[in-house]
Amino acid sequence: MKLWGKTKLDARIVKSETVVVHAKSAYEVEDWSEPFSELCRRMNLSRPVILKKHVRELTEFSHTVFFPADFMEPVDFDRFEVEVF
């Protein structure tokens, strides 16, 4: 399974990166901290606050969105989208 992270500004992709997660499905991932840390490190982002809402969206819909308010530091994009594929 892979995670695809992309930052968007005005509906355009600014940065994009993928990370391999050693699980067959999103339901098998117990702790999302490590995959998100690796994805954010590769994209040179601070890690967002991961809420139960984000985990539920990833497991049920294979997609979640983070907004600037989900980050502790200022960001230069409108949204950070993460998809499981």
N, C-alpha and C positions, 0 to 999 in steps of 0.2 A: 504494500500500500504506500502511496505517496501523499504528501501534503503540498498543495500549491498555494503559495502566498503571493498576493499582489496588492500594491498600493495604488490607489486611484485618486486623481485630481481632476475635477470637472469631467467625470465619466471616462477619462483616458487612463490607461495603465501607465504608471510612472516607473515602477520597479516590479520585477517578478522573479520568483525563485521557487525551486522545489526541494523537498527533503524526503528521504526514504524513512518510513516508519516500519519497524520490524513487527508487524501484526498483519493478519489477513483481513481484518475489518475494523472499523472504528469502535465497534462494541468490545473488542479485545483489548483496547488501550485502557490501562488503569490510571495512568498519570500522564496528562497531556503537557506537563511542564517541560519535559525534556525535548519533545518534538518542536514545541513552540520556541523554546530557547534557541535551538539550533537554527530554525527558520529565521528568527529575528536576528541572530548573529550574522547569518549569511546576507541578510538584507540591510544590515547596519541600522537596526531599529532597537529601541528599548522594548522589552516584552510588555504586552498589554496585560491588564488585569483580566484573568480568565474566570468568568462567572459560570455558575451551573447552567445558565441560559446558553452560553457558547458551547459547552460540552454537549448539552442536549441537542442543539442544532447540528453539531457535527455528527453525532451518532444517528440521529433520525433523518436528517436531510443532506448530510455530507457537505455542508456549507455553513459558514457563519461569517458575520461582519463585525468588525471593531471600528469604532468611531474615535475621533481625537480625545473625547472625554474618557475613554477606556485606557489611556496612557498617562503615566505619571509625569512625563516630560512633554514639552511642546513638540508637535509633529508638523510636517509640511505637506500633508495630504488630507483628503476628505474622508477616506475610508480604507481599511485594511481588510481585504477579503481572503478567507482561507477555505479551500476546497479539498475534499478527500477524493482521490481517484486511484 
